[in-house]
Amino acid sequence: QERFVESGGGSVQPGGSLRLSCVVSLSRFRDYNMHWSRQVPGKQRELIATITTEGMTIYEYSAKGRFIISRDNGKNMVYLQMNSLKPEDTAVYFCGTGGSSWGQGTQVTVSS
């Protein structure tokens, strides 16, 4: 049964960095595209980064140039390096394979 466990969130000042990690329990992990999304209360979930099975990366406009998604197929891990964080990046961040398949999330708060 699939399971996604995110970690690495926290509070950071504007301009700071955080690295999110996601442990994935999924058979044939390497055969799945993996995603990071985020959600603010009262708003729709926003897909922000994707890494394909071949390692190609795709970013939502606001994340491009600041966030880096990566994966380690040997460890069943997905990462999101977030740099130059802004207050508007404050949200709960989720990893998953998309659709309804997401973890419980990790809170990221960017505030001075």
C-alpha positions as CSV (number, residue, x, y, z in Angstrom):
1,Q,0.0,0.0,0.0
2,E,1.4,3.4,-0.9
3,R,2.4,5.8,1.8
4,F,4.1,9.2,1.7
5,V,5.7,10.8,4.8
6,E,7.0,14.3,4.5
7,S,9.4,16.1,6.8
8,G,11.7,19.1,7.0
9,G,9.2,21.9,7.3
10,G,9.4,24.7,9.8
11,S,9.6,28.4,10.3
12,V,12.1,30.5,8.3
13,Q,12.7,34.1,7.6
14,P,12.2,35.5,4.1
15,G,15.2,34.7,1.9
16,G,15.9,31.6,3.9
17,S,16.0,28.0,2.7
18,L,14.5,24.7,3.7
19,R,14.9,21.1,2.4
20,L,11.8,18.9,2.5
21,S,12.1,15.2,2.4
22,C,9.6,12.5,1.6
23,V,9.9,8.8,2.3
24,V,7.8,6.8,-0.2
25,S,6.5,3.4,0.5
26,L,5.5,2.2,-3.0
27,S,6.4,-0.8,-4.9
28,R,8.2,0.0,-8.2
29,F,8.8,3.6,-7.0
30,R,11.1,4.3,-9.9
31,D,8.1,3.7,-12.3
32,Y,6.2,6.7,-10.9
33,N,6.4,10.4,-11.6
34,M,6.6,12.2,-8.2
35,H,5.2,15.6,-7.3
36,W,5.3,18.2,-4.6
37,S,2.2,20.3,-4.0
38,R,1.2,22.8,-1.4
39,Q,-2.0,24.1,0.0
40,V,-3.1,27.1,2.0
41,P,-6.3,26.8,4.1
42,G,-9.3,27.8,2.1
43,K,-7.5,27.5,-1.3
44,Q,-7.0,24.7,-3.8
45,R,-4.0,22.5,-3.7
46,E,-1.3,23.8,-6.0
47,L,1.1,21.6,-7.9
48,I,4.6,23.2,-7.7
49,A,7.1,20.6,-8.8
50,T,7.3,17.3,-10.7
51,I,10.1,14.9,-11.3
52,T,9.5,12.2,-13.9
53,T,10.7,8.6,-14.0
54,E,13.5,9.8,-16.2
55,G,14.5,12.6,-13.9
56,M,13.1,15.4,-15.9
57,T,11.9,18.3,-13.7
58,I,8.9,20.6,-14.2
59,Y,8.1,23.6,-12.0
60,E,5.2,25.9,-11.4
61,Y,6.0,29.4,-12.4
62,S,6.5,30.8,-8.8
63,A,8.8,27.9,-7.9
64,K,11.0,28.0,-11.0
65,G,14.6,29.2,-10.3
66,R,14.1,28.9,-6.5
67,F,13.0,25.3,-5.8
68,I,14.7,22.1,-6.9
69,I,13.0,18.7,-6.9
70,S,15.1,15.5,-6.8
71,R,14.7,11.8,-6.2
72,D,16.8,8.9,-5.0
73,N,15.4,5.7,-6.5
74,G,17.7,3.6,-4.3
75,K,16.2,5.0,-1.1
76,N,12.6,5.7,-2.3
77,M,13.0,9.3,-1.4
78,V,11.9,12.6,-2.9
79,Y,13.3,16.0,-2.0
80,L,12.4,19.6,-2.4
81,Q,15.1,22.2,-1.9
82,M,13.5,25.6,-1.4
83,N,15.6,28.7,-1.6
84,S,14.9,32.4,-1.5
85,L,11.7,31.7,0.4
86,K,9.0,34.3,0.4
87,P,6.0,34.8,2.8
88,E,3.7,33.7,0.0
89,D,5.4,30.3,0.1
90,T,3.8,29.7,3.5
91,A,1.6,26.5,3.1
92,V,1.4,22.8,3.9
93,Y,3.6,20.9,1.5
94,F,2.7,17.5,0.3
95,C,4.5,14.8,-1.8
96,G,2.8,12.1,-3.7
97,T,2.0,10.6,-7.1
98,G,-0.9,12.9,-7.7
99,G,-4.6,12.6,-7.9
100,S,-5.7,11.6,-4.4
101,S,-2.3,10.1,-3.5
102,W,-0.6,12.4,-1.1
103,G,1.0,12.3,2.3
104,Q,-0.1,14.2,5.4
105,G,2.1,17.2,4.6
106,T,4.6,19.3,6.4
107,Q,4.0,22.9,7.4
108,V,6.3,25.7,6.0
109,T,6.0,29.1,7.4
110,V,8.0,32.1,6.0
111,S,7.8,35.1,8.2
112,S,10.0,37.8,9.7
